[in-house]
């Protein structure tokens, strides 16, 4: 039986940002990432032994053999793909302030602490968009590609409501449930992260091209695969461990038996993440995967409140760092307002702004004159503390204790 509900250190402080990687050092990082069959574990072992990618390549065959790697891998290390490295550099260096992109190394402060702690954590992540968003509390939403109309509606509605309540929506940019979850978050002016199974110089599936561009502009796309890497079938199980690894929990909406969504859910359980599943009709084959997860211990989910209640202990810690900085880039248009006030003061002013009325999120943002992402995060904290209650349509009211 799967074990759900394990605790997760969501609020661990990120490591200090290292000195910027210079171009030559970046070339050696890219060369290491391009070594076929290396993998995160062997790569991490070599880095621990030799210190840097440049030192790995300089060590030579005898030192590589002494470290216990195969002759095949020794041969690959002796022939770095410098032409491919130059292509990667061109992609990275084509970044603009409007279209950020780059390589996020595992010792960068923006690399999620939760992801560092999983088995086979990627050595680095390529990204397009706002990398700081990786530090926000995330809910993964996954499900069937050939989803039903009801499944699409559920994915959009759950993503929109969770995004309004302060969660970043993470998914895999696939057709069906994934795409609906991304769209729901964007429609709610929320944050969303797409984890891709191919290089970020292309969009897969092609039908999601416009969606991918919208996410790059307002959210974040990440991949452990460099530019030029096609969407091979074996890439997607690897992608799924990242989707669950960077999230506090995974919500499954429609999944057949032995589907990729169930792989993600089981990876989440192994990583100690919370797993949620929406039940469906016994006559719907796409509900069977969700029913199997519920039998194995996943939380039966009927509303976003079910998710927030389960994640509350982690969110109390994880939300707090978001409020002072507004650094996640959730709305690039608000960047000029990113200087924020202490979190306690914002929550106090929100309670005063609520008074004895029911007030919409839009009006609260106007009343306290703070960015919407800070207000959403503060309201989520107040909800978890039992001081505020949310109603349909992004309307909030204060709970007055007597």
Secondary structure, 3 states (H helix, E strand, C coil): CCCCCCCCCCCCCCCCCCCCCCHHHHHHHHHHHCCCCCHHHHHHHHHHHHCCHHHHHHHCHHHHHHCCCCHHHHHHHCCCCHHHHHHHHHHHHCCCCCCCEEEEECCCCCCCHHHHCCCCCCCEEEEEECHHHHHCCEEEEEECCCCCHHHHHHHHHHHHHHHHCCCEEEECCCCCHHHHHHHHHHHCCCCEEEECCCCCCCCCCHHHHHHHHHHHHHCEEEECCCCCCCCCHHHHHHHHHHHHHCCCEEEEECCCCCCHHHHHHHHHHHCCCEEEECCCCCCCHHHHHHHHHHHHCCEECCCHHHHHHHHHHHHHHHCHHHHHHCCCCCCHHHHHHCCCCCHHHHHHHHHHHHCCCEEEHHHHHHHHCCCHHHHHHHHHHHHHCCCEEEECCCEEEECCCC
